[in-house]
Amino acid sequence: MRSPRPQLHLGSDEPTPPSRGSWLSSAIFGYGFRPFFLLAGLHASLSIPLWIALLQGADMARMPLPAHAWHAHEMLFGFIAAAVAGFLLTAIPSWTSQRGYAGAPLAALVTVWLLGRVAMTAPLGLPPWLGAVFDLAFLPLLVFMVLPALLRSGNRRNLVFIGLLALLFASNLHFHRQGGTSTVPLLLGLNVMLFMLTMLGGRIVPAFTSAGLKQRGLDVRIRRFQPLDRAVLLAVGAVLVFDLFVAGSRLAGFVAALAAALLAAQLAQWQGLRTRQVPLLWVLHLGYGWLPVCLALKAAWLFGAPLASSSWLHALTVGAFATMILGVMSRAALGHTGRELVAPGGAVAAYLLVTGAAITRVFVPLLAPSAAALAPTLAGVLWTLAFGLFVITFAPILWRPRADGRPG
């Protein structure tokens, strides 16, 4: 039998519905997670096939960015930024006890994101400064939308997200100023997202695990050692700082190794093995578990181990980021549309496929060097299938009204 449906409270207040008869009254603009989770899934499932085509020699010489720069930029400022926007636009109403984001403001933000993706991908022949303007506009507008609610709430704890979005914007600005030729701004952006994922995961993974297992009749109390949680954030923050000033050094490797050990100790407290029968829970543990793996690989590389620098990067992006994003998007889509918090079969398959993509991209080149050339393509196919399944499974849920008839 299925367990009773627990409530997901990333954003519990109903948005103000647009006026009837307007195209803005469609369900897709009823809450922030709806358009951005759908767009994140579509972007992930379409951009990687294009990347595979580029790897195979497709002629895209008129693209605004060099192929590798485009791939890294769109992973961070296209796919991941859309998922982050969907999460924040859904979580902040709950954190601040204010109404959700819907209608025309949400549609305008979606339009700006889309313009940025077109400007960075399509061979339109735009001047670089104009393409940069389209791409850079999204994050400031997102801040402009969410900041008033955070300020009115008086809870300064969550203002850290404004600082992180500002750093993410700064990394994108620096990227454009360098003409897409420098990896420094992309490393900053990845470290910002690493810190954000660590902070959010430290909140939601133990909380969702405890609540989810309780719904299944298991009275599990997850002990959280606050000094360890703070040490994790300090260590991951130090990774960001050391990569800014002494990137590639053994000192940066030591900090990465310390952060990996602390993250592993933190994750061990959360009783992940008890979630193995609950896909919506184990996927979060699996995604968070890639964080110590990626930092351990980074430390090993910085200490001179015979690893490619891309090993830890793909453990972070394909392993941690993509897996956590799939888990959070599917959970929020179900909970905020009045559906039972039970992962559909398509979602479970997507979790397994993206895990296969991460393992293939990270470990095949290490364990089978003769097959290293095939790893990017095979991982790309698995990734595309994963996010294609997410879109097929969740597009009807995101596009249609709530199952319980409530607005939002």
Secondary structure by P-SEA (a helix, b strand, c coil): ccccbbbbcccccccccccccccccccccccccaaaaaaaaaaaacaaaaaaaaaaccccccccccaaaaaaaaaaccaaaaaaaaaaaaaaaaaacbbbbbcaaaaaaaaaaaaaaaaacccccccaaaaaaaaaccaaaaaaacaaaaaaacccccaaaaaaaaaaaaaaaaaaaaccccaaaaaaaaaaaaaaaaaaaaccaaaaaaaaaaaaccbbbbbbcaaaaaaaaaaaaaaaaaaacccccaaaaaaaaaaaaaaaaaaaaccccccccccccaaaaaaaaaaaaaaaaaaaaaaccccccaaaaaaaacccaaaaaaaaaaaaaaaaacccccccaaaaaaaaaaaaaaaaaccccccccccccaaaaaaaaaaaaaaaaaaaacaaaaaccccccccc
